[in-house]
Amino acid sequence: SKQWYQRRVRGAYQRLDSLLATSSHETLCQPSSSPLPAPFTPPRVILCGEDTDIPLFHTEIFGPVAPIYFFSDEKEAVRLANSTRYGLQAYIFTRDLAQSWRVSEELEYGMVAVNEGVISTANNPFGGWKESGIGREAGHVGIHEFQEDKLICFGL
C-alpha cells in the first residue's frame, strides 16, 4: 500500500539521518518529493570528500543515498571501494574501456556496473562478496540452489 511504502521511505531517511548526525559532510541534493511515481525515491546526494571515518562509509545501506568520495587516482579509488566490509554492487563510469575492465577485475564486489545505473534483472546473477553474502540467485547460476550435485568415483 502507499502508506506502507511511505513509512519505509521515512524509515530509510531516518536511518540515514542517524548515520550522518555525527559526521562531516555536505548534502548536495535532498529532494522533498519525487517527480516519478512510487516506488522510485530520489536519493540524497552526500559529499563526503575524503572522510572515510563516517558511519555511512562502513554501513551497508540500501538507499536512498548517493555518497560521493574524492580520490586522486585509480589505485586509490579501488583501495577506497575495497576497504569496506561489504561488496554487493559497485559502479564505474568511464570512457576508457581498458580501465573499466582493469578496475572491474580489481573490485571486491559481486556485481559491477560499467556506465550503467541498473544492474539487477531476472537474467543477471544477483549476489555479493564479503559480508554482503555468498552465492547467487537468479540468472543462469540461480538454478544451482535447486540442484543436487553428486560425485561418483569408480576405481577400475
Secondary structure by P-SEA (a helix, b strand, c coil): caaaaaaaaaaaaaaaaaaaccbbbbbccccccccccccbbbbbbbbcccccccccccccccccbbbbbbbccaaaaaaaaaccccccbbbbbcccaaaaaaaaaaccccccccccccccccccccccccccccccccccccccccbbbbbbbbcc
